[in-house]
Amino acid sequence: MPSNSYNLTINNKIPSFKKSIEVDADKSISIRSFLISSISQNISSVQNVLMSEDVKSTIKCLRKLGVKIVKQKEKSFLIYGKGLGSLIAKKNISLDFGNSGTLARLLIGILSTTPNIKVKISGDKSLNKRNMKKLIDLMSKFGASFYPKNKFKFPLNMISTKMPIGIYYNSGVSAQLKSAVILAALNSFGNTEIQEKEKSRDHTENMLLKNTQAIKVLNNKYKIIKVFGKRYLKPIHLKVPGDVSASAFFAALTLLNYNSSIKIKNVGLNSTRLGFYKLMKKHKAKIKFTNLKRENNETRGDILIKSSKLKPIKANKSYYPSTTDEFPILFVIAALTKGVSIFNGIGDLVNKESNRITEMQKVLEQIGIKSISSKNQLKIFGKGLINAIGKKINVPNLGDHRICMSSFVLAALTGAEVKIKNFETVNTSSPSFLKIMKLLGAKFEIQK
């Protein structure tokens, strides 16, 4: 499928299907594997890497910082670890994070406590709109500086601290901020303690857990993460599982399509990422996890999904951390399920690649689906699996891969003519999306 800028039109309903697929590799784990390998000792090896734009941006940034990364074969890499505090920034260096908020926050975490770092940091048009105040405030606690002062959006200049000292952090729902603190703490003097009252993604901790001299995770009333600074890290050797967030779009298509079933093989089934599937099961979806196994502190397995008669979705705020990426496709499911669905505690969706609440409301409104939103809630008045042949939906260039993918699924299920601008943004997370959709029987046209 093309990787340059292109628009997409879908105007055919997808037929019934019974298929077995593999989704693209997990983006969160792929990015973290390169970042943590670069500050570990010796040579790390990572297989089945997601070759998306976000991961390519990660590799480019690390190579600019002096890390030797060798591609062995398709999707397999060797990373020659430089050890903690050993990344090098040449004079006038600039780092482009592309569309990746994960890369931006985690690499800034590493660089904040790495000696002699002075860099210009920026991203693409979408990332440059996102507010980084929380990250900047946290890294400033370690001693890093950001210029111009009181500017919280990229582009920025960053200067690392000469004397990083461990901090105490009471973490919220953001796994990226938590990860940035962990990575900054690894090269700080003294200890850092993170108290996690609201469970968030734990890929960073999982990848570091074998380094018992550097990190400990305690699960009491709350989760406590203790990081002991200035300890060496062992190399990483892992095979990245399939991305559970990417799988949700094919799951949604199957659940709502007539007489269909799908097997999605070798997917990462980390408990902090399963909010979408837990919600669907709770609302009468036919879903099974099979062939479960545990590798590198991560659970993986196959997902079996069948067409289902779903109930309207009621999602309270506790689902937000484990369902962050899947809300746009959940909104599509809600629209095509008869009855009123209510999503609470979703206010932070306005800070994603786009305002995912408002933009999905605009998409659904174009085929007559009503919704009401407030600061932290969205109500969708679902009509069931409507026939929208003859109706048109236009999706502008938002730089948001999840909205593009969700709009595609909406078109494939209803027959509406959906035109999506700059669909290439999907390559940031799921470069195989169109290839898999074609395999399932979806029809679409590409306009360059």
BELTAWO-V575957 format. One record per backbone hydrogen bond with DSSP energy under -1.0 kcal/mol. CO is the residue of the C=O (numbers start at 1). NH is the residue of the N-H. E is the energy in kcal/mol with one decimal. If there is no record, write none. Layout:
# BELTAWO-V575957
co->[CO CO]
nh->[NH NH]
e->[E E]
This chain:
# BELTAWO-V575957
co->[6 7 8 9 10 17 19 21 24 26 27 28 29 30 31 32 33 34 37 38 40 42 44 45 46 47 50 52 53 54 55 56 57 58 59 60 61 62 63 65 68 70 73 75 76 77 78 79 79 83 90 93 95 97 98 100 101 102 103 104 105 106 107 108 111 112 117 119 120 121 122 124 126 127 132 133 134 135 136 137 139 145 147 148 152 156 157 158 159 164 167 169 174 175 176 177 178 179 180 181 182 185 186 189 190 192 193 194 195 196 202 203 204 205 208 210 211 211 214 216 218 222 223 224 225 226 227 233 236 238 241 242 243 247 248 249 250 251 252 253 255 260 261 262 263 264 266 267 270 274 275 276 277 278 279 280 281 283 285 286 288 290 293 295 298 299 300 301 302 303 304 305 313 315 316 317 320 322 323 326 327 328 329 330 331 332 334 335 339 341 342 343 346 347 348 349 349 354 355 356 357 358 359 360 361 362 364 364 365 370 372 376 376 377 378 379 380 380 382 384 388 391 393 395 396 400 401 402 403 404 405 406 407 408 409 410 411 412 414 417 418 419 420 422 423 424 425 426 426 427 430 432 433 434 435 436 437 445 447]
nh->[423 447 420 445 418 261 263 265 243 30 31 32 33 34 35 36 37 38 40 82 83 81 79 238 77 240 52 56 57 58 59 60 61 62 63 64 65 67 66 88 80 78 76 49 72 46 70 44 81 86 93 120 122 100 124 104 105 106 107 108 109 110 111 112 114 161 160 158 95 156 97 128 129 130 136 137 138 139 140 141 144 159 157 151 132 121 147 119 145 189 193 195 178 179 180 181 182 183 184 185 186 188 230 166 229 227 169 225 171 223 206 207 208 209 211 212 214 215 228 226 224 220 196 218 194 216 192 41 45 47 26 268 247 251 252 253 254 255 256 257 308 307 19 305 21 303 242 301 273 278 279 280 281 282 283 285 284 311 287 306 304 302 300 298 295 269 293 267 290 264 288 262 342 344 319 320 323 275 326 330 331 332 333 334 335 336 337 383 382 380 315 378 349 350 351 352 356 356 359 360 361 362 363 364 365 366 367 369 368 381 379 345 346 374 343 372 341 382 339 386 391 417 419 421 398 404 405 406 407 408 409 410 411 412 413 414 415 14 388 393 10 395 8 425 426 427 428 429 430 53 433 436 437 438 439 440 442 9 7]
e->[-2.0 -2.6 -3.1 -2.7 -2.9 -2.3 -1.9 -2.8 -2.9 -2.0 -2.6 -1.9 -2.4 -1.4 -2.1 -2.9 -1.6 -1.9 -1.2 -2.5 -1.3 -2.4 -2.6 -1.9 -2.6 -2.6 -1.3 -2.3 -2.2 -1.5 -2.3 -2.4 -2.3 -2.3 -2.4 -1.9 -1.1 -2.3 -1.6 -2.4 -2.7 -2.8 -2.3 -2.7 -2.1 -2.3 -2.7 -2.9 -1.1 -1.4 -1.5 -1.9 -2.0 -1.9 -3.0 -2.1 -2.4 -2.5 -2.6 -1.9 -1.6 -1.9 -2.9 -2.1 -1.2 -2.4 -2.5 -3.0 -3.0 -2.4 -3.1 -2.7 -1.2 -1.7 -2.8 -2.8 -1.9 -2.8 -2.0 -1.1 -2.1 -2.6 -2.9 -1.3 -3.5 -3.2 -2.7 -2.2 -2.9 -2.8 -1.8 -2.6 -1.8 -2.5 -2.2 -2.0 -2.3 -2.7 -2.2 -2.5 -1.4 -2.0 -2.4 -2.5 -2.1 -2.9 -2.7 -2.9 -1.9 -1.6 -2.5 -2.3 -1.1 -1.3 -2.5 -1.5 -2.1 -2.0 -2.7 -3.1 -3.1 -1.9 -3.2 -3.2 -2.8 -2.4 -2.5 -3.0 -2.4 -2.6 -2.9 -2.9 -1.7 -2.2 -2.5 -1.7 -1.9 -2.8 -1.9 -1.2 -2.5 -2.3 -1.8 -2.5 -3.0 -2.4 -2.8 -2.0 -2.3 -2.6 -2.5 -2.3 -2.6 -2.2 -1.2 -2.4 -1.4 -1.8 -1.1 -2.0 -3.0 -2.9 -2.7 -1.8 -2.7 -3.2 -2.3 -3.6 -2.4 -2.8 -2.3 -2.4 -2.5 -2.9 -1.9 -1.3 -1.6 -1.7 -1.3 -2.1 -2.4 -1.3 -2.2 -2.6 -2.0 -1.6 -1.2 -2.3 -2.4 -2.5 -2.9 -2.2 -2.3 -1.5 -1.9 -1.2 -1.8 -1.5 -2.6 -1.0 -1.9 -2.1 -1.7 -2.5 -2.4 -1.0 -1.5 -2.2 -1.9 -2.6 -3.0 -1.3 -1.4 -2.5 -2.7 -2.3 -2.6 -1.2 -1.8 -1.9 -2.3 -2.9 -2.9 -2.6 -1.1 -1.9 -2.4 -2.2 -2.3 -1.8 -2.0 -2.2 -2.1 -2.6 -1.7 -1.7 -2.6 -2.9 -2.5 -2.7 -2.2 -3.1 -2.4 -1.6 -2.2 -2.0 -1.8 -1.7 -3.2 -2.0 -2.0 -2.4 -2.4 -2.5 -1.7 -1.9 -2.6 -2.4 -3.1]
